[in-house]
Amino acid sequence: MTGLLLSVIYLSFISLGLPDSLLGSAWPSMYRELNVPVSYSGIISMIISVGTIVSSLQSDRLTKRLGPGKVTAVSVAMTAAALLGFSFSGSFPALCLLSIPYGLGAGSVDAALNNYVALHYSSRHMSWLHCMWGVGASVGPYIMGYALTRGSGWNQGYLIVALLQFLLSAILISSLPLWNRQGNGSQNQIKSPETKVSETSGEEIRGTMDIGPAALSLRQIFSIPGAKSLITAFFCYMALETTASLWASSYLTFEKGIPSASAASYAGLFFIGITLGRAISGFLTMKLSDTSMIRLGGGIIGLGLISLLLPLGKASSLLGLSLMGLGCAPIYPCIIHSTPVYFGAERSQAVIGVQMASAYVGSCLMPPLFGVLGNHLGFFLYPPVLLIFLALMILMHEKLVKIKP
């Protein structure tokens, strides 16, 4: 049953990724039709992020009350309904309204699934599961590019993804008995993030979900040593990832002169880099610690930003986007996977919930802020701004690793 449940979780991560790249890839076409400034993409992104912040902060209570299976099924169904509304919408205010359930659905499922996998599975599975998120995020721009190049419009792109989400939601509902049958399993020792992961045969259940009913307050969470560094690092990482993904297509269009329809597809290179990187990371985590993987990822992102800054034309820019995605690949899953190590299994759901909220604060604030900067000063600021986020993330992570679990 564990293998079947793992397959369902893989599908859930695909579901998480599918909508994430749609707005950025479609926006160069959407804003003209909606008759709004190009920077307004950040407003929609901000509303979605606010919803995810609210639901992430409630994930500890929701998951303890309903269980991760029900939280996942309900959240995906809510997101599917919001995307269906996007597909029939033709006005900017309507998109803003629909962004509320979109965000509320995304936050709870993200926190619940990440904590469940961090507790029950090895680091390689965390990387491969987030690779599945990359599969969804990589497919999204191509679905949107397909709809745009056929002349069907961005609405059809959202409709296709909404139907896929409804299908995934039906699968999740039918899988609820699997979550209930998941026993405590063999409780493996939770290793230090500096320790290489040794692989075991059979089911790889790393902990237990029977971790007590009490939900921690925000004050209690922030008082835990290292929590502030972790939360800040996650803020910076998500600010980097979402700003990079949301404005990649616009950067290619306005700074590199690439037509918007082609740029929508090229923006998918960032997510392809994440997807391939996480597939590779799953194998690397068998030899390297979570900390080493995070440091490696930061270095590769730096190379990607250098490639974007070099005046070598389109090829250098596309290589830069791919390298940035490749570098982002191990950071998110490895930080999440090491959270129970630093803070304990009994507190990991609460910490990961706030972790997700901090990430979405970064998603909420930074992409629209960059949109305003790009609109008034120019999208040439894209690489330097991302470099600032990267430097701050590395600094905060290095402060975190000084804490010895």
N, C-alpha and C positions, 0 to 999 in steps of 0.2 A: 504493500500500500504506500510505503514511503516513496518509492520510485514514481508511482502514479501521481502522488501529491506534488512531488518535485516538478513533474511535467506541467501540472496546472499552474504552479508558481512561475515557471518559465513563461507560460502564455500570459500570465498577469503582468510580467515585466514588459513583454511586447506591447501589451495594452497601455502601459504607462508611457512608453516611448512614442507611440503612434501620433498623438496629437501635439507633442511638444515642439515639433519643428514646422508645423503647418503655418502658423502665423508669420514667422519670419520669411518663409519661402514664398508665401502668397502676397505679402504686404506691398511690394513694388507695383503690383497690379491692383490690389484692393483699395489703396488710399485714393487713387484717381477716381475709381468708381464711386467711392463713398464721399468724395469731395471734401477730404480733410487733409491737414498737413501731414507730411511723412512722419513726423515725430509722434503722432497719435498712436502708433503701434505700441509705444511704451505705456500708454494709458490702459489699453486692454491687458497687456502683460502685467501691469501693476494690480489691476483688479483681480486677475487670476491668482496672483501671488498673495494678495490679502486673504482670499478664501483659503488658500493652502496653509497660510500661517495660522488662521483660526482653527482649522480642522487638525493641523499637526499638534497644536497645543492641547487639544482635547483627545488625542489618540490614545494616551495612556488610560484614560477613563473609559473610552469607547471600546478599546481592545480588551480590557479586563471585564467589561460587562457583556460584550457580544462575542468576543473571540475574533481572531484574525480572519477566519474564513468569511464570516458574515460581513465584517467591515469591508473586506476586499470586494465581495459581490455587490454590495449596495453602492459602494463608491464608484465602481466601473459603470454600473447602470446609470448613475447620476451624470457621470462624464459623457456617456453615450447620448443621453437626452439633451445635454447642453450642445454637443456637437451637431446633433440633428437640427437644433434651433439655429445654429450658425449657418447651416446649409440653406435655410429658408429665409435668412435675414438679408436685408438690403440697406440697412441704415446703421450708422455708427452707434447711436444710443441703444439700439436693440442688441448689438454685439456686446456692449458694456454690461447690459443686464444679464445676458446669457453667460457672461464670464464668471458670475458669482457662483452658480452651481458647478460650473466647470472647475473652479478652484477648490471649492469645498469637497468635491469628489476626489480630487488628486491628492490632497494632503494626508488624509487618514490612511488611505491604502498604501501610500509611500512609506509612512512611518511604521505601520503594522507589519508589512512584508519585510522591510529591512531588518527590523528587530527579530522577527521570527527566523529569518535566514541566519542572522548573526549568532543567534543562540543555538540553532539546530544543525548548521552545516559548516563545512570547512571554508577557508578563504577562497579556494579555487571555485567553489560553487557560487560564492558571492560575486566573484569576477564574471563568471559565465552567465549568471542570472542578469547582471547589469549589461552584459553583452547583448542579451535579449532585448533590454531596453534600447540599446543602440540599433538593433535590427528594426525595431518599430520606428525609432527616430530617423533612421536612414531611409526607410521606405516612405515615410511621410512626404518629404520633398518631391520624390519621384511620382507619387500619386498626384500631388498638386501640380507638378510640372506637366504630367500627362493630361490633366484636365485643362490646363491653360493652353498648351500647344494644340490641343484639339479644338480650341475655341469654345469649350463648354463653360469656362469661367471658374472662379475660385469656389463658388457655391457647390459645384459638383465634387470638387476635391474633398470638401468637408463632409459631403453626403456619403461618399465612399468610406471614409474613415469612421463615420458614425455607425454605418451598418456593420463594419467589422467589429466595432466596440460592442454593439448589441449581441453579436454572435459570441464574443468572448464572455460577455456577461451571462449568457445562458449556460455556457460551459461552467463558469464559476458557481452558479446556483446549483447545478447538478452535482458539483464536486463537494458540497458542504459536508456530506457524511464522511468524506476522507479526512477532513480536518478534525472531526470529532473522534475518529478512530486513532488519531495520532497519539501514541502513548508517550510517556516520558523518555523511553528508550534508554540507551546506555549513556550515562553522563560523562562525557570526556572532559578532561582537564582543559580549562580555558588558558591558552598559552599567552606568554608575553608577546606584544607586537614586534619585539626584536628577535623573537625565536622563529626559526624556520618551521613550517608546518609539515608534520609527518603524516602521510596518508595511511588510512586504515581501510580494510576491506569491509564490504557490506554497507549497511546503512550508516550514514555519517551524521548522527545526531549529537550535537555538541552540548546540549543543556536541557533544561526543563522549562516548560511554560508555567509550571506551578510555582510562581514567584511571589504569591501573596497579593491581597486585594488592595492594599493601601496605595494611593496615588500621591506622588510628591508634589509639593507646591513649587512655584517658580523660585521662590527665595531659597528653598532647600536645595534645589538643583544648582543654582548659581553659587551656593556656598561650598559645593564639592570641589576639592582641589583639582585644577586642570579644566574644569567645565568651561570657564570663560575663554580660555585659549582655544578649546575645541570649537566652541560656538562661533568665535570670531574667524577661525580658519575656514569653517564651513560657509560662513557668510561670504568671505572673499572668494572661495572656490566657486560657489554658485553664481556670484556676481560675474565672475570671469566666464563661466560656461554659458550662462543665459545671454549675456551681452554679446559674446562671440557668435552664438547661434542665431540670435534674433536679427543682428545687423550684418551678418556675413553677406547675405544677398544684396542688401543696400550698399555695402562697401564695394562689392564687385561692380555694381551698376554705376554708382556715382563717382567712384575713384578710379576704376579700371576700365570703364566704358563698355562693360559687357551687357548685352540686352537683358531685360528683366526676366524673360521666360527662360533663357539659358542660365542666368544667375541663380534662379530658383533651384535648378537641378544641381549646379555647381556647389551651392551651399550645403548640399547633402554630403560633400566630401568630409566636412567636419564630423558628421555623425558616422560616416563610414570609418573614419579614423578611430573614433571611440569604439565602434563595434569590433573591428579587427583587433584593436589594442586590448580589449577586454577578453577576447578569445585567447590571445597570446598570454595575457596576464594570468589567466587561470592556470597555465602550465608553469609560468615563472614563479607563482606563489608557492609551488612545491619546493623551490630552492631558496627563494628570497622572502624576507620578513615583510609584514605590512609596511613598516617604516621605510625599508629600502625601496619598496615599490612606489611609495608616495614621493620619495626624493627623486627617483628615476623619472616619474611622470612630470614633475616640475621642471626638470632639465630639458625634457623633450618639448614641453610647451614653450620654453624659452627659445629653443631652436626654431620652432614654428613662427614665433613672433619676429625673430631676426629675418626669416625668409620673407615675411610680409613687408618688412621695412626696406628690403633690398630693391632697388629700382630695376628689376629684371623682367618686368612685364607680367603677363597673365600666368605663365607657367610657375613663376616663383610664388605668386599669390595662392594658386591652387595647392602647391606643395605646402605652403605655410598653413593653410586651413587643415590639410590632412594631418600634418605633424601636430598641430594644436589638439585635434581630436585624439590622436594617438597618445599624446601626453596626458590628456584628461582621463584616459581610460582607467588607470588603476587607482586614481586618487579617491573618488567617491566611494567605491566599494571597500577599499582597504581602510579608510577612516571609519566607515560604518562597522566593518568587521572587527576592528580593534576596540570599539566602544565598550562592549561587555568586559574586556580585559582591564581597561582603565577604571571603570565605574561599577563593575559587578553586574551579574545577571539580574539581580533583584531590582536594580535601578536603571537598567539599560533602556527599557521601553520609555520611561520618563525622559531620560537624557536624549535618546534618539528623537523623541517627539519635539523637544526644544531645538535639537540639532537641525531637524527638518525645518522648523519655523525660522531659525536663523538663516538657513539657506534661502528660504523663500523671501525673507526680508531683503536679502541681497538681490533676488530676482525681481522683487517689487520696486526697489529704489534705483538700482543701477542702470538697467536697460532704458527706462524712460529718461533718466538724467543724461545718459549718453545720447539718446535721441535728440534732446534739446541742444546738446553741444554740437552734434553732427549737423543739425538743421541750421544752426546759427554760425558755427565756425568751420564746419566741414568734416566729412567722414574720414579724412586723413588721420584724425585722432584715434581711430579704431585700434591700431597696434599699441601706441603708447599707453592708453588707458588700460588695456588688458595687461600690459607689463606691470603696472602699478598693483593691480589686483593680485597678480602672481607673486610679487615680492612680499606683499603683506601676508598672503596665505602661507608661504614658506616660513616666514618669521614666526607666525603663531603656531604652526605645527612643530617647529623646533622647540618652542617653549613647552609644548605638550609632552614631547618625548622625554623631557627631563624628569617627568614623574615616573617613578618605577612602580609598576603594578605589583 
